[in-house]
Amino acid sequence: LLVNSIHTNTNEADAEENDRLVSSAQDEIEKLKSSIGEMIKLLSQAQNQNTILQLQIDAYKVESHDLRVLVDEIQQERTTQDAKLIKANQSEQALQEELQTFKIEMEQLQQAVDAKEQLVSASEAKQREYDEEVANYEEREQL
């Protein structure tokens, strides 16, 4: 009977210890479930953030490509404008040369006009002298 009583007490103590261990294990399982739930939530948030970041990266890639295309267009336009400016400068230089030639020709024409005016003045002076001589001669003849 004493042995049975010892076994019964031991079994009851073991059962209580087992119950306590089972309860503790169940508490640990609940804590692990809660932790796993939190980890799943965090993982889901991280995946969402990763998706958002990937979408932003894709948008930046598109924007970067668009900017590169725009830069290329601007460089092409600048090259075109530079070529037009060079052509305009060449045209201006040619016009300056033509203007200089025209000025020289105008100076030569003015010199020719001045020379003709001097000839006309000299001719008029000679004509007056001749007219005076004729008038003097006619006066002398009448006397």
Order of alpha helices (4+ residues) and beta strands (2+ residues): alpha
